[in-house]
Amino acid sequence: MRHNTIIGFVLLPILSLSLASCNESEFLKEEALSFYTPSNSYVTESDFMSAVTTLYSQVRNNLWGTTYGGSPYFVSTDIAKDGRFQLNSTRFGGHTVYCVPTNSVMKSTWDNWYKLVSNANSIIDRAEGASMSNASKKRFVAEAKFFRAFGYRFLVYLYGGVPLVLNEVTSPKTDYVRASKQEVLNQMADDLQEACAGLPDISSVEEGRVSNLVAYHLLAETYISLGEYQKAIDAATVVINDPNTAIMTDRFGCMANQNPTDPDLKFTQEGDVFWDMYRAGNQSRSSGNKESLWVCQFEVDTNGGLLASAGGWTINGQGANLLERTAGPAYWGLYLDPDGKPGTLGFSQSTYMSGGAGVSLMMNTDWWLNDLWESDWDNDIRNAPHNIVRDVVYNNPSSAYYGKSALEYVSPTQVAQPWRWYPFPSKITTPGQHPDDLFTDKSLLALKGTAGSTYRDQYIFRLAETYLLRAEAYLDAGNAQKAAEDVNVVRERSKANPVAASDVTLDYILDERAREFVYEEPRRIILTRVGKLVERVRKYNELNSSEIQDYHELWPIPQSFIDANVSVTIEQNPGY
């Protein structure tokens, strides 16, 4: 660009001399020669592949990077609360302070999902005129329509009826109109039907790329919201009955012959298949994981991979996969023993007890940690000590309490700063599997201060959810027996007691989802989809139960969007 500017100034006198003799209309006609425009960026198959790759990158950032480990989708729901609300009242400890039309998270979430929709629209509109085969055009359009539906999934469940933008926007627009929730859902269903027909089988797609089964999965969820329960059952059944999918019931992957160990907690326990699901590398179908439908892929020290061993949890100002940092306790700080002396080593470790290098931004609710597991406390493998870390020990050899439980011998730090350590699901981190370059002392599993990322791929959809979606559709259709059978497929894998048909309710299915998908599914989306957010926060979230209001079921439309849409009045959601 600098060279172009210099050349422009050099040529200006010459052009001025000849201006009178040239065709003025031709001279003033703009033609982009040295920079990208939509007209020269969507031409070849390679161009469209780059554009589609951008959609995947946007989803990855929206879910795990720019949202700070996905925390807006977890915090202040039934499963999680703000971890440091005592220190800052503007956090999600209080909806009336945080959940307002001018909040930056409300705005960035809106903007980011609409950017995904916008980029998908460009692919859809420009595919017909591209220089590629009809088969390639069909696939790219199907893929883009899936992503458009995926973007609207978040917008419609977070904000309600929102503007439907179905074509590339090429000039400033100030007259957007909110569509109804029904209209948005109908459009999602239309897009997903085309995606189901145009996307390839799961057996033939590259790792991390969406297949027709991913589209059927989301279509099933959308049909439930539309009240089309048999269609939802049929769509989910396509996924479940595919010979390339299966619930994982046997040990598999990179650590199939190993058991979880921890040098601080001093346990070595028999491993389980649920534990295998979250070892680094085991999310890929190439690991043998036939339950995996779609994952966000992260690569360490690879350009565009969004994980770095040197940069840690930020890479060139971008957030990496920040789940460990967000949900992990800040146990690396000064943690005193009952005598007031240092009880821990004072640095983060790649262990179960420390959870990596967290900063305690969110923690699980008491309901999720305790009440949810009561009926199957000792047998549900999802509640095993290596899957939910419930103990912490003093690991400083110079402490008189070395090796003893800090829960039994209570630390004064824990009393003064309860966010320093708390129980957490181990899936937020990768104990013992951080990259070698992040260790300052591998023998102690001591991590650098730049740690904090979760160094593995993240599930978006997996088959266990498809079963629970079909269970929900069966229940809505009045078939509680079939609903129980699907729920029990998931429970049987976890060695939990089966549920009777008479006990299956929507709340029971939501409970099962909480056990299976904590910090994995966007919990806020799941609860607002079924209209249960406020009810379950009041019932299960001890921090937010008394302050959440009915209107917080939806987020506010960002004030900046309302103000910019000067040609048409955009109505704000009630209560805001």
Phi, psi and omega in degrees: 000324180295319179297320180297320180296316180297315180299321180301317180291326180292321184278344187304313180298320181295316180296325181296321181293327185263000188299322185294335185260001183261166174283107189297322182292323178290322181296322184276354180291124183278135176221117182285118181245335190234012176212164186278137172228166178304327183290331179251003180260344181239073184238302186262169176299324177297321178300315183289327176296320177296320181294320178292321177302324177298324178298317178297318180297320180296317179298315180301314180292319181297323184276321192234341184259287184293342178268015177054064178072023179075011189302325178298339180271352182245315187294144180061038168245198178282341184264339187211155178226167178298137185278334183234036182300336179294336186265342188204108184288348180276358174286187183283018172292342180218114182299318186294339176269319188271315189272077183228159186298340181263002182292138184293328179290320177301319182288312184294325177296314176302309183298316186293320179286328175289330174296321176298315179299316182298315180292325176295320179298322179298318178295315182297313184288330188259356182295322186300322183270009184277160179268076178203170184291159178297326178296318178293319178301316181298317182292315182295320178294317179299318180295316180295323179291327173299313183292327176297316177296321180295320177296316179292336175304314181287319182295316186286326180278335177276318190246351184086211177298130183226164177301134174267113179248112189242005177222159178299131178266117186250359178209161180304139184227130184231021184230039176294147180233136178289125171279164176284160176302320180299317180296320179295315180297321178297319178295319176302316180297318178299313180299318183289327175299317178293324178295319178301321183281332188258345181272150181284170178295156181295336180286347185244359181269155176292157178305131176087351182264145186286147178241180177297330180291326177296319178294319177297322179300309181292328177296320178301315179299317182294320178298324177300316180295332179274357181077014179264076192289321179294322176296323177295317178300315182296318180294316179295324181295326175304317181290314185294322184273355180295134183294348181266004178238151177192147170291130181283122181239349179242152178306144183203168169086200193293338182233031185299334181258012181242161177242153180294130178230158177213124183291334181274311180285346175058039174244150166229110185245155176299131181285172179215166185291329177296321176297319178301328184301336188245013173283148182303129179093345186276358178280337182287146177294334179294344177281354185102004184278094181276356176278338183288125177257313181207130178232150166283126182264135176235137178235135182277132176056036175237135180303121183088354183283343175067017171225135180223142178282333180273317185279341178067233190273357170229140181229109182052040178084353179268144175286137176272206176280096195265019183298316179301314182296321184283315187263348181277146179289154181271059186280354182283350180277186180296121181232109188275149173274176183301340177275000181082013179256159181304120182263345181234171183287342173086017175215160181287149181227152177274064183231169176293316186299316185274336180072021181087228184237063181280168177231017169061041180279338173211150179222159181287152177286160177299323179300314182294320183288331190236292188301324185299333186256001190307315187289339184223038188305316187268346185247336180287114185296339178292344178258008179296154184302335178272351176258329169232114183277116186243357182234156178216139182236157173286123185243016175269114183302338181277352179278143177293346182253016181308129178082356180265154182290130176282353173276325177281317177252091195293134178279139174297334176296320180296325179290316183281326184227077184297347178278354180294323175210142177203159178298151182201155175285133186290349180295348179289344186222184181230079184303126179076000184242016174294153178302145183304325183291349179271352182270136170270333176210101185295329181295332177260000187055034181280130184257153173290163178291346179275000177291174179140346177277161171262112191270063173197169175291160180241130176295141166254306174231140168220166192297329178302324178290323179301319177299318182287330173295316180294324176300318179297317180294318177299317181298314179297329180277358177092014181247081183293330180295313178295324177299315180297321180299319179289318177300321184288341172299317180288318182291324180297318177301326182271004180063024176273155179295143180292152178263142177280151181302325182291344181259358181278119175229172175300319179296323178296319178296320176296323176298315181296322176297322179295322178292320188275323192240022181305134181057024180236307175273151176287089192304322180300320179295317181299317184286320179289331178302321182258008176069033185244004186300301185298316181302314185281331174295317179297328184274326193237349184253105186294335180279315189259357188300322186272343186253344180290139181252162182304321185288350178285000173304327175244153172280159176285148170294131182304133182298326180298323178290317179300316182292325183282338183274067193288339185275340180222138178282124176264121180284132177286153175298145182304142177098339182259000000 
